[in-house]
Amino acid sequence: MSGHSELSCRAECGACCIAPSISPSLPALPLGKAAGVRCPHLDITQTCALFGMASRPATCIGLQPGIEMCGNSQAEALATLERWEIATAPAIK
């Protein structure tokens, strides 16, 4: 048994489209997306309009739903992703 748990995206969550920063990569994100800012590709149902498309940013493709990231609620997912964003942010010189 692996330590990785399989999980589907939580309906109407969108935490992974809000919490992390995204490097410039798409016409809608020419300057990227700051952490904590809603992605313009997140639709009104809190679903990524680019999900499954090759044009989806690498940051987004790398985020896979799992209990360690998603927790039990959108609030837990946002808190975890915010902690990860801070922990992986480049040092300011």
VMD Tcl script that draws the C-alpha trace (Angstrom):
set ca {
  {0.00 0.00 0.00}
  {1.44 3.37 -1.01}
  {1.54 6.45 1.20}
  {-0.17 8.51 -1.52}
  {-3.93 8.62 -1.26}
  {-6.02 9.09 -4.38}
  {-8.61 11.84 -4.20}
  {-10.81 13.60 -6.70}
  {-11.17 17.35 -6.75}
  {-13.71 18.62 -4.24}
  {-16.72 20.18 -5.94}
  {-16.72 23.98 -5.80}
  {-13.34 24.17 -4.03}
  {-10.92 25.91 -6.40}
  {-8.23 26.27 -3.71}
  {-5.49 25.20 -6.12}
  {-6.63 27.96 -8.51}
  {-6.45 30.61 -5.79}
  {-3.64 29.94 -3.31}
  {-0.54 29.27 -5.43}
  {1.34 31.75 -7.58}
  {1.67 30.90 -11.27}
  {4.57 31.96 -13.47}
  {3.76 33.85 -16.68}
  {2.59 31.26 -19.16}
  {-0.71 32.05 -20.84}
  {-2.26 34.98 -22.69}
  {-4.62 35.45 -19.73}
  {-1.62 35.42 -17.35}
  {1.08 37.43 -19.18}
  {2.48 38.61 -15.85}
  {1.65 35.41 -13.99}
  {-0.72 35.12 -11.06}
  {0.10 36.21 -7.54}
  {-0.52 33.85 -4.63}
  {-3.97 34.29 -3.14}
  {-5.45 35.78 -6.31}
  {-8.25 33.96 -8.12}
  {-7.10 32.61 -11.51}
  {-9.03 34.04 -14.47}
  {-9.56 30.44 -15.67}
  {-11.50 29.50 -12.53}
  {-15.14 29.48 -13.58}
  {-18.24 30.28 -11.54}
  {-18.52 26.67 -10.37}
  {-14.96 26.87 -8.96}
  {-13.71 24.56 -11.74}
  {-10.63 25.16 -13.90}
  {-11.68 25.94 -17.47}
  {-8.29 24.62 -18.67}
  {-8.36 21.32 -16.78}
  {-7.04 18.50 -18.97}
  {-5.72 20.86 -21.66}
  {-2.08 20.86 -22.76}
  {-2.03 24.68 -22.44}
  {-2.57 24.45 -18.68}
  {0.39 25.95 -16.74}
  {3.01 23.51 -15.42}
  {2.31 24.67 -11.85}
  {-1.30 23.58 -12.24}
  {-0.47 20.29 -13.92}
  {1.86 19.48 -11.02}
  {-0.86 19.95 -8.42}
  {-2.66 16.65 -8.00}
  {-5.52 16.26 -5.54}
  {-4.54 14.33 -2.44}
  {-5.51 14.29 1.21}
  {-2.21 15.96 2.17}
  {-3.02 18.95 -0.06}
  {-6.83 19.04 -0.04}
  {-7.57 18.08 3.56}
  {-11.23 17.86 4.51}
  {-12.43 21.24 3.29}
  {-11.67 24.17 1.02}
  {-10.41 26.10 4.08}
  {-7.91 23.32 4.87}
  {-6.77 23.18 1.25}
  {-6.27 26.95 1.11}
  {-4.31 26.92 4.37}
  {-2.06 24.07 3.20}
  {-1.42 25.62 -0.21}
  {-0.66 28.99 1.41}
  {1.90 27.30 3.71}
  {3.46 25.52 0.72}
  {3.58 28.78 -1.24}
  {5.45 30.51 1.59}
  {7.80 27.55 2.11}
  {8.74 27.40 -1.58}
  {8.92 31.13 -2.35}
  {12.33 32.35 -3.53}
  {14.35 34.20 -0.92}
  {14.21 37.98 -1.28}
  {17.69 39.44 -1.68}
}
mol new
graphics top color blue
foreach p $ca { graphics top sphere $p radius 0.5 }
foreach p [lrange $ca 0 end-1] q [lrange $ca 1 end] { graphics top cylinder $p $q radius 0.2 }
display resetview
